[in-house]
Amino acid sequence: MTDAVLSPTELAHYEREGYVIPRWRLPDTLLKRMRADLDDLLAANPTLGQDSMICPHIVHGGTQGLKGDARWLEHARVPEVLDLVTQLIGPDFLLWGTTVFGKPAGSGKRIPWHQDGEYWPIRPLATCTAWIALDDATRENGCLRVIPGSHRERKVRHHQQNDSPTLALNQELDQGEYDERDAADIVLEAGQLSLHDVYLVHGSEPNLSPKRRAGFVCRYMPTTSVFDRALGAELQIRSGRVDFATRPLVMMRGVDKSGGNGVGRDSPTLLEQRA
C-alpha cells in the first residue's frame, strides 16, 4: 500500500467526521516549486489582496482580474492527489475551481464559519476540497478549523451575507447553526493536505502571527452532478465575488456521467481553448 491510498481507518474518518488528513504529502521538490510559483503569482498581482486569490489556474479571467498561470492547473493535476480524491468521490470527476489563500503574516483575514455549498451552483451538491499547505498551518497563523461531523445531515444551514472588510469571504453561518466548542484545528506542516466534504462547517481565525499561512485549494466535483450555469449567474450577481456563469471546467478523470457539464475526456475544455 502506498501513501497515496487512504486506509480503511482514513476512509471511515472522512465518512464520519467529514474530513481527513492523508498520510501522503507533497514531495519536497514539488513543494519548493509550488512555493516559487506562489512568489510569481504574488509578483504578477501586486494590487490584489493576498487572502483569497480565486482561480489562479485560469490564465485570463475571473472577477478579481487575477493574472493566473497554467502552472496552477498542473498543480491541480498531481496524480497522487487525484488518487486520493478518486477514493472519496469516485472515478469520474472534474476540477471546477481553485483558490490560493495567502493569509499574510500580521494581517491575514478571518474566514467566517460557513459551508461551501451555500454559494456553489452545483446540483446535486457534491465536491471534495483538497487543501494543500504551502506553509506550515498552525493555530497561531490561522489554520483551517472544522466542526467534525457537521456534514452528516447533508443540508445547507442558514447563512447571512457579511461584507465586513475584516473577512476573506462574505457568507457567514448564523451562530445558532454550530457550536464552536466542537471545533477541531487542522494543523498541517508545509506539504501536507486535508480533504473535506462540501457540507462540512469550517472557517479560520485571522493571522496575527509573524508567519504567513498560504494554502492551495482545489475543488473536485463528481460528474454525476451538474455545474448549473444559470444558478451560477444568479449567485454571481448576489455576491459580486465569483464568476460562476463563465467558469471553465476541466476533466480530471473519467467522463462526464451527467452529460450536462460540457466537458469530456477527448474534447478540449473551455479553459484549454482559452489558455
N, C-alpha and C positions, 0 to 999 in steps of 0.2 A: 504493500500500500504506500503510495506517495503522499507527500504533504499536501498536494492539491486535491486530495479526496477527503471529503468530510466523513468522519467516523459516525457510526450509529449514535453515539453519545452526542456529537455535534449536531446531527440532523434532528435528534429529539429535542435538543436545546432550542434550535430555531423554531421548531413546531410549537414548543411550549411557551417560550419567552419572547419570540418574535425577532430575535437577532442571534448572531453567533460570531465569534472571533476565531477564524480558522487557524490551524497550525501553520499553514503555508504563509510565507511572507515574500515580498519582492526581493530578488537578488540585489546585492549591493550595487552592481553596475547599473541596473535598471533604475534603482532609486536615485543614484547620482545623476543619471541622465534626466530623469523627470524633474529633479530639483533645479538643474540647469535650464530646462525648458520653462520652468516657472519663473526663473530670473528673466528670461527672454520675454515671457508674456507680460510681466510687470513693466519691463522697459518699453514694450511696444504700446502700452496703455497707461501712460503716466498720469492722465487726468481722471481715470476711473477709480472708484473706491475698490479696495482690495478684499473687502469682507465677502462679497458674493459676486464672482465673475461667471456669468452664465454662458454656457456652451462655448468654451474655448476651442472645441474640436471643429467648429464651423469657421471657415476662413473668413467669410464675409457674411454679415447679417446679425440679427439679434436686436432687441430693443435697446440694449445698452450701447450699441455701436462698438462693441468689443472687437478688436483685431485679433482673430483667432489664428490657429495654426494646425495643420493636418497632423502634426506630431501627436496631438492630444487624442485624435481618433485612433492612432496606433496604440497609444497607451490604454485606450478603452478595449482594445482587442487582445490584450495579454492572454495567451491561451490558458494559463493556469487559473486566472480569474474567471474566464468563461467556463472552465471545467467545474468550478465551484458553483457558479450560477446555474448551470445545467442541472445539477443535483437538487436544486431548490425549486426551479420553475419549469423544468422540462427541456427538451432538446430544440425547441423552436422558439427563438426569441430575437428581439431587435433592440438596438440602442436608440432611445428617443431623446436623451438629454445628458449633459454633463455639467458640472459646476466645479470651479475652484473656490473653496472657502479659504481666503487668505488670512483672516483674523490677525491683523498686525499686532506686534508687541505694544502693550500700553494703551491701545485704543480700539482693539477688536470688539465688535458689537455683539450684543446678546442676540441669540436666536430664540424666540419665544417658544413655549410648549405648543406643539402643533402635530397634526397628522398630514403627511404629504398628499394623501388622497383628497384633501379639502380643495386643492387648487390644480388638480391634474385632470385633463379631459380624456380619460381612459375608461372604457366601458366594456365589460365589467372591470372594476378597479383591480389592477394587478401589476405589481412591479417589485423587483428585488433591487435594492440600492446597495452598491459597493462603495464603502467609504475608505479610501486609501490614504493612510497617513504619510505625508511628505516630511513632516516634522514630528517630533515626539508630541503626543496629545495627552496632556495631564490635567488634573483638577485645577492647577494654578493658571494654566493658559487657556482654559475654556474648552475642555474636551466634550465630545458628544455625551449627552445624558438621555436615558430612556426610561420609560415606565414598563418594566417587564410584564409580559402577558396582556398588555393593553390592546393587542391586535385581535384577540380571540373572538370578540363579538362580531368582527367583520363589518363594522359600521363606522361611518364618519361622524364624529361627535361635533357639538356646536362650537363654531369659531366666530370670532369677530375681527373686523379689519382694524389694525392698529398701525398708523402711518408715522409713529414716532421715529425721529431720526436716530434714536439710540438702538434701533432694531435692524437686523440684517434681512428679515422677512416681515411681511405685514399681515400675515394671518396668525391669529393667536387664539388658542383654546380658552373657553370660559373656565374660570378657576374651579367651578363645580364639577368639571369633567375629568379631573385627575387629582391624585393625592401625591404631592411632591415628596412626601416621606417615603414613598415606594421607589424613588428614583435610583437608578444604578449608573455609575460613571463608566464610560467606555474608554479606559486608559490604554493608549496604544504607543508602542515605540515606532519611530520612523521606519516605514517598510511593512508594517503590519496593516491589516484591514479588518473591517467589520462588515457584515451583511445584515440588512434589516428589511422587514416587511412593510408594505405600503400603509398598513393601518396602525403601525406602531407609533405611540405617542413619544415624541422626543424633542429636544432643544439643546441649548448650551448657554453657559454663562459668558459674560464679556471677558476679554483677555486684558487684565490689568498687570500682567507679569512682564518681565523684560524679554520674554522669548516668544517668537512668532509661533502660531499654530496653523499650518497650512495643510489642507487635505484636498484630494482629487476625488470627486464623486461621480459615479456612473450609474445611470438609470436604465435597467434592462426590463423589458416588458414581454411576457409571453404572447405569441401571435394568435392565441385563441381570443385575445382581447383586441379592441379596435381603438386607435388614436383618433378621437372624434374631432374633426376639424371645425365643425360648426359650433360645438360646445367650446372648443379652444378659442374661437373668435370672441365668444361671449366672455370667457374668463380673461382674455387679453384686454378687453375694454374695461372690465371691472377692476383689474389690478394695475394695469398700466406698466407692469414689470416683466411681462412674458411675451413670447412670440409664438404661441401655440398654433395660430392659424396657418402659418407657413413653415413650421418647424420641420426640418428634414428628418427622415427616419432611415436607419441603416441596419440591414440584416446582419446579425452576428452569427447565428447558426440556424440550420434547418430552413423551413419555408414559412410563408405567411399562411397559417392554418385558417384564419378567418377570411382571407381573401379581400379584406377591407382596408388594408394599410398601404396599398400601392407600392409594395416592395416585394422582391423575390430574389431567390438565390442567383439567378442568371441575368437579371435585369439591373441596369445601373440605377442607383437611388438618386433622388433629388440632390442630396448632398454631393455625391460623386460627380454629378453633372456640373455643379457649380464650382467645385474645387479647382 
